């Protein structure tokens, strides 16, 4: 993997390296101080609430003892996932189908049970002090893939049918069937989701046409702290192979998450800080292989109880792949090699939990430069190697047994150091390996979040709500021969509140959030271009309000109509404000605008959700009108240094994103499921109706599978329409009389995919083996959102194997 020793780096700012090393040393010292501070806060907070938690447990506690059964045969169901909603307590049914939860206060609890091949089931159980509540939970065999709970975008655990936004969830075997080398590739089959790529590793998710800094990618609810949202050649610093589930909220989610959630939220959930003490040693081992790049991935997770109050979780993954193979040949410089190590430790008591986790993620990958001798527009000749490291420490805690007027109080904080080098060449010399460094980034990124949740008395018009505080700090250092952007610091504070009311079959959520952000450049030289008046570079502050009104109406049992109106915003990024240099991924010279204002979006969603015994469906119409939508517009000039790159300047214009998406699953007969998705979005500037770039075409999937508890087999059609809504060409400043084609149309395609899998129970271990083949007929196709699409096609036939054992 990545080595930072005995390697000399060559760049045009070599004389500044001693100063940069001093700055990095200061950042590390600052980072260690922040870690000590946050750990101290967490420990003190835990100690302060522990007595209150103990007081809440005065008297005898109760116990739930249950059995999970097959509703059709009455036999025990093994390895079912059982948890108590909103209490962070989990268990798995054993060989006799039994599970239990101890140390419970008197009250009513929702027990949720999920198992492959069965419909997710939840029951209410009443617990009395000093007594055992016995319950049998029958599971109905069902091939429909429906997640039991959702936490993203709703503030707390609840069923999918109770979410106020169109939401997709991948978990269990459905996640295994979709699993790919990146988060974006894993979820791209979901409605409204596409993938922006510059090779298989630097792949970014697109939600309803919005990408980059407008889509917030989370890891266990925390911001990743990487730079994936700043450019299409940067990878998301999360490996999906160890995810328990991935949740996607389509549409604005600014009330809970603030800036960067203008387009939607993706949450990769692992629970790396343990929230439940397991009864014994358990975990998961996975192995994945695929033919399109001769890649292999291995992963292992283990959860261990320590005494009667501690739990530890460990994780290790390794990934390696070669160059990508297409029906027309290999794309060189698309290899990848990565690793992931994590360790989490928690104190778990009846009142809740408090813990810490550390993680180190590394990914070295190639960025392609050519295909079969033809240079990819904007790419570096021969390709570039990107080397990334992401190291983090995270603390979490939750008091879930009531604290003063609040039902639950939760705190979390994380600190991330992210390193990113783009190596354009390597040369062997007598002194060792010399790297020619094009661009480097060194970022320290920290967040903290405190939220207090409350419930109102039963029968009250008010149902529940929450108040919260959020803080963010960021320090970015850039370097290399062509850094493009400038060093800067960013700080943000926010406060938010939301309340839910319920009346008969109507449920309403109202929320508001205020964010304050300060961005301070470390280089205040004016930005100028050609004969323009120099633009002063200065510290900018932004303050803005997010708000949302959402409604759910249960028209009849299993039929829900929902609607939401929201106001969200996004502050300009550091690069949009202060960039001033070439950007090879776009074959452009990008100039920021230090006078930009925030983007403000007003979104409307209307959806219908159906949940019946044999049908699960959701269909949505949406419109998001964005004021001051920021993009890079051509200036008609050539770059001042080489006169070979067209110059683009950041500007803001009003724009509209509108369309429809949805999914339907229909179990036509026992075990036979038809599964279809559809996604459509239009995006254009309101001033001239000119289409925006990087907008996916109309696309969808239609599949059928036979799925029973022991095995499944299925086939799928996947297709996309031609995308010919592209921006209007502009005059070429380098070659007078010619036009710069900002984006070319892309042909449609149709593919066929097949898959099969078996599930084997051995004792209390569940073994799963999934075999799938994508692009069965090895069709040549082009992804409109690929940065290499003008030269290189998408992968050809791909045979993929996934083996997983849960114990």
DABELQUI-V709238 format. One record per residue. N is the residue number from 0. PHI is phi as a letter, one per 30 degrees, with the letter a starting at -180 (999 if undefined). OMEGA is omega in radians with two decimals (999 if undefined). D_CENTER is the distance of its C-alpha to the mean C-alpha in Angstrom with 1 decimal. Layout:
((N PHI OMEGA D_CENTER) (N PHI OMEGA D_CENTER))
This chain:
((0 999 -2.95 24.4) (1 d 3.11 24.6) (2 b 3.14 28.0) (3 c -3.11 28.9) (4 c 3.10 32.5) (5 i 3.09 35.6) (6 b 3.12 33.9) (7 c -3.13 35.2) (8 c 3.11 33.0) (9 c 2.97 34.9) (10 a -3.02 33.8) (11 d 3.13 35.8) (12 c -3.04 35.1) (13 d -3.13 36.4) (14 d -3.13 38.9) (15 c -3.05 36.1) (16 d 3.12 34.6) (17 e 3.11 36.6) (18 d 3.14 35.4) (19 d 3.13 31.7) (20 d 3.09 32.3) (21 d -3.14 33.8) (22 d 3.12 30.9) (23 d 3.11 28.4) (24 d 3.08 30.8) (25 d 3.13 30.7) (26 d 3.13 26.9) (27 d 3.10 27.0) (28 d 3.09 29.7) (29 d 3.13 27.8) (30 d 3.13 24.7) (31 d 3.11 27.0) (32 d 3.13 28.5) (33 d 3.12 25.3) (34 d 3.14 24.3) (35 d -3.14 27.8) (36 d -3.09 27.7) (37 d 3.09 24.4) (38 d 3.12 25.6) (39 d 3.10 28.9) (40 e -3.10 27.4) (41 d -3.11 25.5) (42 d 3.13 28.7) (43 d 3.12 31.0) (44 d 3.14 28.8) (45 d -3.13 28.8) (46 d -3.10 32.5) (47 d -3.09 33.1) (48 c -3.11 31.5) (49 d 3.09 32.8) (50 e 3.13 36.3) (51 d 3.12 35.1) (52 d 3.13 33.2) (53 d 3.11 36.4) (54 d -3.12 38.4) (55 d -3.08 36.2) (56 c 3.13 37.1) (57 d -3.08 40.8) (58 i -3.11 42.9) (59 d 3.10 42.0) (60 c 3.13 38.5) (61 c -3.07 37.9) (62 b 3.01 36.3) (63 c 3.06 34.6) (64 b -3.04 35.8) (65 b 3.10 34.7) (66 b 3.10 34.8) (67 c -3.05 32.5) (68 b 2.99 34.7) (69 d -3.04 34.5) (70 d -3.09 35.9) (71 d -3.08 37.9) (72 c -3.09 39.5) (73 i -3.12 39.4) (74 d -3.14 38.3) (75 d 3.06 35.8) (76 c -3.07 32.2) (77 c 3.03 30.9) (78 i 3.00 27.3) (79 d 3.12 26.1) (80 d -3.09 23.2) (81 c 3.06 24.8) (82 b 3.10 23.5) (83 c -3.07 24.8) (84 d 3.07 22.6) (85 i 3.13 21.7) (86 b 3.09 23.7) (87 h 3.09 21.3) (88 b -3.05 24.0) (89 b 3.01 23.5) (90 a 3.05 26.0) (91 b 3.11 26.6) (92 d -3.05 29.8) (93 c -3.07 32.4) (94 e 3.09 35.0) (95 c -3.14 36.9) (96 i -3.01 33.9) (97 d 3.00 34.3) (98 b 3.06 31.9) (99 a 3.03 32.6) (100 b -3.12 31.3) (101 c 3.10 33.8) (102 h -3.14 34.3) (103 c 3.04 33.5) (104 d 3.05 35.0) (105 d 3.12 37.0) (106 l -3.11 35.1) (107 c -3.11 33.1) (108 b 3.04 30.0) (109 c 3.11 27.6) (110 c -3.12 27.2) (111 c -3.10 24.4) (112 b 3.10 25.0) (113 b 3.11 22.8) (114 a 3.09 24.2) (115 e 3.09 23.9) (116 i -3.13 26.5) (117 b 3.06 27.0) (118 d 3.07 26.1) (119 d -3.05 24.0) (120 b 3.04 26.7) (121 b -3.13 27.1) (122 b 3.05 30.3) (123 c -3.13 31.8) (124 b 3.09 33.8) (125 c -3.11 36.3) (126 c 3.08 36.9) (127 c -3.10 40.2) (128 e 3.08 41.1) (129 i -3.10 42.8) (130 b 3.09 42.3) (131 c 3.08 40.3) (132 c -3.14 38.6) (133 c -3.10 38.7) (134 b 2.98 36.6) (135 c -3.09 36.3) (136 c 3.10 33.1) (137 d 3.10 33.8) (138 c 3.13 30.9) (139 d 3.08 31.6) (140 e -3.13 30.9) (141 a 3.11 28.3) (142 c 3.13 26.4) (143 d 3.13 23.9) (144 c -3.11 20.3) (145 b 3.12 19.4) (146 d -3.11 17.2) (147 d -3.08 19.2) (148 b 3.04 17.1) (149 b 3.09 14.2) (150 b -3.05 13.2) (151 d 3.06 10.4) (152 i 3.14 12.4) (153 b 3.04 15.7) (154 i 3.14 16.3) (155 a -3.10 17.5) (156 d 3.01 17.8) (157 a 3.14 19.3) (158 d -3.14 19.7) (159 e -3.10 17.9) (160 d 3.14 21.2) (161 c 3.12 21.1) (162 d -3.08 18.0) (163 c 3.12 18.9) (164 b 3.00 16.2) (165 e -2.99 15.7) (166 b 3.04 13.0) (167 c 3.14 12.1) (168 b 3.01 11.6) (169 c 3.12 11.9) (170 a 3.09 13.9) (171 h -3.08 17.2) (172 d 3.08 18.9) (173 d 3.05 16.9) (174 d 3.11 13.9) (175 d 3.13 16.6) (176 d -3.10 18.0) (177 c -2.98 14.9) (178 e 3.13 13.8) (179 b -3.02 13.8) (180 d 3.14 13.7) (181 b 3.10 10.2) (182 d -3.10 6.8) (183 d -3.14 8.1) (184 d -3.14 11.4) (185 d -3.02 10.5) (186 c -3.00 9.4) (187 d 3.08 11.8) (188 d -3.14 14.5) (189 d -3.12 13.2) (190 d 3.10 15.2) (191 i -3.05 14.4) (192 c 3.03 11.8) (193 b -3.07 13.0) (194 b 3.02 12.4) (195 c -3.00 13.9) (196 b 2.98 15.4) (197 b -2.95 18.1) (198 j -3.04 18.6) (199 d -3.11 16.5) (200 d 3.12 14.9) (201 d -3.13 13.9) (202 c -3.09 11.8) (203 b 3.13 9.4) (204 d 3.08 8.0) (205 b -3.14 10.6) (206 c 3.10 11.0) (207 h 3.09 14.8) (208 i -3.14 15.8) (209 c -3.09 13.8) (210 b 3.08 11.8) (211 i -3.03 11.7) (212 d 3.13 12.2) (213 c 3.10 12.0) (214 c -3.08 8.3) (215 c 3.09 6.6) (216 c -3.08 3.3) (217 c 3.02 4.7) (218 b -3.03 6.6) (219 h 3.10 9.3) (220 i -3.11 9.1) (221 c 3.02 9.7) (222 d -3.00 8.9) (223 d 3.13 8.7) (224 i 3.08 12.0) (225 c -3.12 12.0) (226 c -3.07 13.3) (227 d -3.07 11.0) (228 d -3.03 11.2) (229 d -3.08 15.0) (230 a -3.10 16.1) (231 d 3.11 15.5) (232 c 3.10 17.0) (233 c -3.09 14.5) (234 c 3.00 12.0) (235 d -3.03 8.5) (236 d 3.12 9.8) (237 b 3.01 8.3) (238 c -3.05 10.5) (239 d -2.98 9.5) (240 d -3.13 13.2) (241 c -3.14 13.4) (242 d 2.99 10.7) (243 d 3.04 12.8) (244 a 3.09 10.7) (245 b -3.12 7.4) (246 c -3.10 7.8) (247 b 3.05 7.5) (248 c -3.11 9.8) (249 c 3.14 11.8) (250 j -3.05 13.8) (251 e 3.10 14.5) (252 b -3.00 13.5) (253 d -3.08 15.4) (254 d -3.13 17.6) (255 d -2.95 15.2) (256 b 3.06 12.9) (257 i -3.11 15.3) (258 d -3.10 15.0) (259 i 3.10 12.0) (260 c -3.12 11.2) (261 d -3.12 14.0) (262 c -3.12 12.2) (263 l -3.06 9.6) (264 b 3.03 6.5) (265 b -3.08 3.4) (266 b 3.08 4.3) (267 c -2.97 5.3) (268 c 3.11 9.0) (269 b -3.00 11.8) (270 h -3.14 14.3) (271 d 2.88 15.4) (272 c -3.05 17.7) (273 e -3.14 20.0) (274 c -3.12 20.8) (275 b 3.08 23.5) (276 d 3.12 26.4) (277 d 3.12 26.9) (278 d 3.13 30.5) (279 a 3.14 30.6) (280 d 3.13 28.8) (281 b 3.12 26.0) (282 l -3.08 22.9) (283 b 3.01 21.5) (284 b -3.09 22.5) (285 b 3.00 20.9) (286 b -3.11 22.2) (287 b 3.09 20.8) (288 b 3.11 22.8) (289 b -3.00 22.9) (290 d -2.99 25.7) (291 d 3.10 24.3) (292 b -3.11 23.9) (293 h -3.06 25.8) (294 c 3.09 22.7) (295 b -3.13 22.5) (296 b 3.04 20.0) (297 b -3.12 21.1) (298 a 3.08 19.4) (299 b 3.06 21.0) (300 b 3.09 20.1) (301 b 3.09 23.1) (302 b -3.01 23.6) (303 b 3.01 27.1) (304 d 3.08 29.1) (305 b -3.07 31.3) (306 i -3.12 34.2) (307 c -3.11 33.7) (308 b -3.09 31.3) (309 b 3.06 28.9) (310 b 3.14 26.0) (311 b 3.10 24.4) (312 b 3.10 21.4) (313 b -3.08 21.3) (314 b 3.03 19.0) (315 b 3.09 19.8) (316 b 3.04 18.5) (317 b -3.08 20.0) (318 b 3.08 19.3) (319 a 3.13 21.8) (320 b 3.11 22.4) (321 c -3.13 25.0) (322 d -3.08 25.3) (323 d 3.13 23.9) (324 c 3.10 26.6) (325 c 3.08 27.3) (326 d -3.13 30.3) (327 c 3.13 31.9) (328 k -3.11 31.4) (329 d 3.01 29.1) (330 c -3.09 26.9) (331 d 3.12 27.8) (332 i 3.05 25.7) (333 b 3.14 22.5) (334 d 3.13 22.7) (335 a 3.06 20.1) (336 b -3.07 20.7) (337 b 3.06 18.3) (338 b -3.04 18.6) (339 a 3.11 16.8) (340 b -3.13 18.9) (341 b 3.10 18.2) (342 b 3.13 20.6) (343 b -3.14 20.4) (344 b -3.11 23.5) (345 b 2.88 24.2) (346 c -3.06 27.3) (347 b -3.11 27.2) (348 b 3.11 30.0) (349 e -3.12 30.9) (350 d -3.10 29.7) (351 l -3.10 26.1) (352 a 3.00 24.6) (353 a -3.07 24.0) (354 a -3.11 22.5) (355 b 3.08 21.1) (356 b 3.04 18.9) (357 b -3.12 18.9) (358 b 2.99 16.9) (359 b -3.12 17.7) (360 b 3.10 15.6) (361 b 3.11 17.5) (362 b 2.99 17.1) (363 c -3.07 20.1) (364 b 3.14 19.9) (365 c 2.99 22.1) (366 c -2.99 21.9) (367 d 3.11 24.5) (368 c -3.12 27.7) (369 a 3.07 29.8) (370 b -3.13 30.3) (371 h 3.07 33.8) (372 i 3.13 35.4) (373 c -3.08 33.8) (374 d 3.07 31.8) (375 d -3.12 28.3) (376 e 3.11 28.5) (377 i -3.07 27.1) (378 d 3.09 26.7) (379 d -3.12 28.7) (380 e -3.11 31.7) (381 i 3.13 31.1) (382 i -3.11 27.3) (383 b 3.02 25.5) (384 c 3.08 24.1) (385 c -3.13 20.9) (386 c -3.07 20.9) (387 b 3.01 18.1) (388 b 3.09 18.0) (389 b -3.14 15.6) (390 c -3.09 17.5) (391 b 2.93 16.7) (392 b -3.04 18.6) (393 b 3.02 17.3) (394 b 3.13 19.6) (395 b 3.02 19.2) (396 a 3.12 21.9) (397 b 2.98 22.7) (398 c -2.96 26.2) (399 c -3.06 26.1) (400 c 3.14 29.8) (401 j -3.13 30.7) (402 b -3.08 31.5) (403 i -3.11 34.0) (404 d -3.04 33.0) (405 c 3.08 29.4) (406 d -3.11 28.2) (407 a 3.05 25.4) (408 b -3.08 24.4) (409 b 3.12 21.2) (410 b 3.02 20.6) (411 b 3.10 17.9) (412 a 3.12 17.9) (413 b 3.07 16.4) (414 b -3.05 17.8) (415 b 2.92 16.3) (416 c -3.07 18.4) (417 b 3.11 17.1) (418 c -3.09 19.6) (419 b 3.08 19.6) (420 b 3.04 22.8) (421 c -3.03 23.6) (422 c -3.09 26.9) (423 d -3.13 29.1) (424 a 3.03 31.9) (425 b 3.14 33.4) (426 b 3.11 37.1) (427 d 3.09 39.3) (428 b 3.12 42.0) (429 d 3.14 44.5) (430 d -3.11 42.2) (431 k -3.12 39.3) (432 d 3.11 36.2) (433 c 3.10 35.7) (434 c 3.01 32.3) (435 c -2.98 32.3) (436 c 3.11 29.3) (437 d -3.09 28.1) (438 b 3.03 25.3) (439 b 3.09 23.9) (440 b 3.06 21.5) (441 b -3.01 21.8) (442 b 2.98 19.5) (443 c -2.94 19.8) (444 b -3.13 17.1) (445 b 3.08 17.6) (446 b 3.03 16.6) (447 b -3.06 18.4) (448 b 3.08 18.1) (449 b -3.13 21.0) (450 b 3.11 21.1) (451 b -3.07 24.1) (452 c 3.14 24.2) (453 b 3.04 27.5) (454 b 3.11 29.0) (455 c -3.08 32.3) (456 d -3.12 35.2) (457 d -3.11 35.5) (458 j 3.12 37.2) (459 d 3.07 36.1) (460 d 3.06 34.8) (461 d -3.09 31.9) (462 c -3.11 29.4) (463 a 3.12 26.8) (464 a -3.10 24.9) (465 a 2.97 23.4) (466 b -3.08 23.8) (467 a 3.06 21.6) (468 b -3.10 21.7) (469 b 3.09 19.1) (470 b -3.13 19.9) (471 b 3.04 18.4) (472 b -3.07 20.2) (473 b 3.08 19.7) (474 b -3.05 22.2) (475 c 3.05 21.9) (476 c 3.13 24.6) (477 c 3.14 25.0) (478 a -3.10 27.6) (479 j -3.11 29.0) (480 d -3.08 31.3) (481 b -3.09 29.2) (482 d 3.08 26.5) (483 i -3.12 26.3) (484 c -3.09 25.0) (485 c 3.04 26.6) (486 d -3.12 26.1) (487 a 3.02 25.0) (488 b -3.13 24.1) (489 b 3.06 22.0) (490 b -3.12 22.3) (491 b 3.04 21.0) (492 b -3.14 22.1) (493 a 3.00 21.3) (494 b -3.10 22.8) (495 b 3.13 21.8) (496 a 2.97 23.5) (497 b -3.13 23.2) (498 b 3.07 25.8) (499 c 3.05 26.2) (500 b -3.10 29.5) (501 b 3.10 30.8) (502 b -3.12 34.0) (503 h -3.08 35.0) (504 c -3.12 32.4) (505 c 3.09 30.6) (506 b -3.06 27.7) (507 b 3.03 26.6) (508 b 3.10 24.0) (509 b -3.11 24.8) (510 b 3.10 22.8) (511 b -3.13 23.2) (512 b 3.04 21.7) (513 b 3.13 23.2) (514 c 3.02 21.6) (515 b -3.09 23.7) (516 b 3.10 22.7) (517 b 3.13 25.0) (518 b -3.06 24.6) (519 c 3.08 27.4) (520 d 3.09 28.2) (521 c 3.08 30.3) (522 b -3.03 32.2) (523 c 3.03 33.9) (524 d -3.12 35.9) (525 d 3.03 36.0) (526 c -3.13 34.0) (527 b 3.13 36.6) (528 a 3.11 37.0) (529 h -3.08 40.3) (530 c -3.12 42.7) (531 d 3.00 40.2) (532 d -3.12 40.8) (533 e 3.10 38.6) (534 d -3.14 35.5) (535 d 3.09 35.6) (536 c -3.04 32.6) (537 b 3.06 32.3) (538 d 3.14 30.1) (539 c 3.01 28.2) (540 b -3.13 27.3) (541 b 3.03 25.3) (542 b -3.08 25.5) (543 a -3.06 24.1) (544 c 2.96 23.8) (545 c 3.11 21.1) (546 b -3.13 22.5) (547 a 3.00 21.9) (548 b -3.07 24.3) (549 b -3.06 23.1) (550 b 3.00 25.5) (551 b 3.11 25.6) (552 b 3.10 28.9) (553 d -3.08 29.9) (554 d 3.06 32.4) (555 a -3.11 33.5) (556 e 3.12 32.3) (557 i 3.14 29.1) (558 b -3.11 28.9) (559 b 3.03 26.7) (560 c -3.10 26.7) (561 b 3.10 24.2) (562 a 3.11 23.9) (563 b 3.04 22.2) (564 b -3.07 23.2) (565 b 2.98 21.2) (566 c 3.13 21.7) (567 b -3.10 18.7) (568 b 3.03 18.9) (569 b 3.06 17.5) (570 d 3.10 19.6) (571 d 3.12 20.5) (572 d 3.12 18.8) (573 e -3.12 21.2) (574 d 3.11 21.6) (575 d 3.13 22.4) (576 d -2.89 25.0) (577 b 3.14 26.5) (578 d -3.13 25.9) (579 a -3.11 29.2) (580 l -3.10 29.3) (581 d 3.07 28.5) (582 b -2.99 25.0) (583 d -3.11 25.6) (584 d 3.13 22.4) (585 c -3.07 23.8) (586 h -3.04 27.4) (587 b 2.98 28.0) (588 c -3.00 29.4) (589 c 3.11 27.1) (590 c -3.14 28.7) (591 d 3.11 27.0) (592 b -3.07 28.5) (593 d 3.13 29.0) (594 c -3.12 30.1) (595 d 3.01 27.0) (596 c -3.11 26.2) (597 d 2.92 23.0) (598 d 3.09 21.5) (599 b -3.13 22.1) (600 c 3.02 20.9) (601 c -3.03 22.6) (602 c 3.08 20.9) (603 b 3.04 22.5) (604 b 2.99 21.2) (605 b -3.07 23.8) (606 b 3.04 22.9) (607 b -3.10 24.8) (608 b -3.13 23.6) (609 b 3.10 25.9) (610 b 3.12 25.9) (611 c -3.09 29.1) (612 e -3.07 30.4) (613 c -3.13 29.9) (614 b 2.94 27.5) (615 b -3.07 23.9) (616 b 3.02 23.0) (617 a 3.12 21.2) (618 b -3.00 22.2) (619 b 2.88 21.2) (620 c -3.09 22.9) (621 b 3.03 21.2) (622 b 3.14 22.4) (623 b -3.14 20.8) (624 c -3.00 23.5) (625 c 3.05 22.4) (626 d 3.12 25.2) (627 i 3.09 25.2) (628 d -3.00 22.4) (629 c 3.09 22.2) (630 a 3.13 22.7) (631 c -3.11 25.0) (632 c 3.12 28.3) (633 d -3.14 31.1) (634 c -3.07 34.1) (635 i 3.14 36.6) (636 c 3.04 37.2) (637 c -3.08 36.8) (638 d -3.03 35.4) (639 d -3.03 38.1) (640 c -3.05 38.0) (641 c -3.10 38.1) (642 h -3.13 38.7) (643 b 3.14 36.4) (644 c 2.98 33.0) (645 d -3.09 32.8) (646 c 3.09 31.9) (647 b 3.13 29.1) (648 c 3.11 28.9) (649 d 3.10 26.1) (650 b 3.14 27.2) (651 b 3.07 26.2) (652 b 3.08 27.4) (653 d -3.10 26.8) (654 b 3.13 24.7) (655 b 2.99 23.9) (656 c -3.12 21.0) (657 b 3.13 22.3) (658 l -3.09 22.1) (659 a 3.03 21.5) (660 a -3.14 19.2) (661 l -3.14 19.6) (662 b 3.04 20.1) (663 b 2.99 23.1) (664 b -3.11 24.0) (665 b 3.06 27.8) (666 d -3.05 29.6) (667 d 3.07 32.9) (668 b -3.07 34.7) (669 e 3.09 34.1) (670 j -3.13 31.3) (671 c -3.05 31.1) (672 b 2.95 27.9) (673 c -3.02 27.3) (674 b -3.11 23.6) (675 b 3.06 22.8) (676 b 3.10 20.2) (677 b -3.12 20.9) (678 b 3.11 19.1) (679 b 3.09 21.1) (680 b 2.96 20.6) (681 c 3.10 23.2) (682 b -3.06 22.7) (683 a 3.02 25.7) (684 d -3.08 27.4) (685 d -3.08 29.7) (686 d -3.05 32.6) (687 b -3.13 33.3) (688 i 3.12 31.0) (689 d -3.10 29.9) (690 d 3.02 26.7) (691 d 3.12 23.6) (692 d 3.03 22.4) (693 h 3.09 19.4) (694 c -3.10 19.4) (695 d 3.10 18.9) (696 d 2.99 22.1) (697 e -3.11 22.9) (698 b -3.13 21.5) (699 a 3.12 21.4) (700 b 3.05 21.9) (701 b -3.09 24.7) (702 b 3.04 25.2) (703 b 3.11 27.7) (704 b 2.99 27.7) (705 c -2.94 30.1) (706 b 3.08 28.3) (707 b -3.05 30.3) (708 e -3.08 29.6) (709 c -3.06 31.0) (710 a 3.02 29.5) (711 b 3.03 28.0) (712 b -3.07 28.7) (713 a 3.08 27.4) (714 b -3.04 27.3) (715 b 2.94 25.2) (716 c 3.13 25.9) (717 b -3.09 23.3) (718 a 3.08 24.3) (719 b 3.11 23.8) (720 d 3.04 26.4) (721 e 3.06 27.8) (722 c 3.13 26.1) (723 c 3.03 29.1) (724 d -3.08 27.8) (725 b -3.13 27.4) (726 d 3.12 28.5) (727 d 3.10 32.3) (728 d -3.12 33.5) (729 b 3.12 35.0) (730 e -3.12 38.1) (731 d -3.13 37.7) (732 d -3.11 38.8) (733 d -3.13 39.5) (734 c -3.09 41.5) (735 e -3.13 43.5) (736 j 3.11 44.1) (737 c -3.12 40.9) (738 c 2.99 37.6) (739 c 3.11 34.1) (740 d -3.07 31.9) (741 d 3.14 28.6) (742 a -3.13 27.0) (743 c 3.02 28.7) (744 d -3.13 28.6) (745 b 3.14 27.0) (746 d 3.05 28.7) (747 d 3.14 27.4) (748 a 3.03 27.1) (749 b -3.14 27.4) (750 b 3.04 26.3) (751 b -3.13 27.1) (752 b 3.10 25.1) (753 b 3.14 26.5) (754 a 3.09 25.3) (755 a 3.13 27.0) (756 a 3.08 26.6) (757 b 3.10 28.6) (758 b -3.07 28.1) (759 b 3.05 30.8) (760 c 3.03 31.6) (761 b -3.02 33.6) (762 i 3.10 34.6) (763 c 3.11 31.5) (764 c 3.13 29.2) (765 c 3.13 27.2) (766 c 3.11 27.0) (767 b 3.09 24.9) (768 b -3.10 25.6) (769 b 3.08 23.8) (770 b 3.14 25.3) (771 b 3.09 24.1) (772 b 3.10 25.2) (773 c -3.13 23.4) (774 h -3.03 25.6) (775 e -3.07 28.7) (776 c 3.08 31.2) (777 h -3.12 29.8) (778 d 2.98 29.5) (779 d -3.12 29.0) (780 b -3.09 26.2) (781 b 3.10 24.5) (782 c -3.08 21.0) (783 e -3.10 21.5) (784 c 3.07 18.3) (785 d 3.12 19.3) (786 d 3.12 20.9) (787 c -2.95 23.5) (788 d 3.13 24.5) (789 d -3.10 27.9) (790 b -2.96 29.0) (791 c 3.09 26.9) (792 d 3.10 25.8) (793 d -3.12 22.9) (794 e 3.08 23.3) (795 d -3.13 26.3) (796 e -3.09 26.9) (797 b 3.07 24.5) (798 c -3.06 25.5) (799 b -3.14 22.9) (800 b 3.05 23.7) (801 b 3.03 21.7) (802 c -3.12 23.7) (803 b 3.05 22.5) (804 b 3.08 24.6) (805 c -3.07 23.9) (806 b 999 26.7))
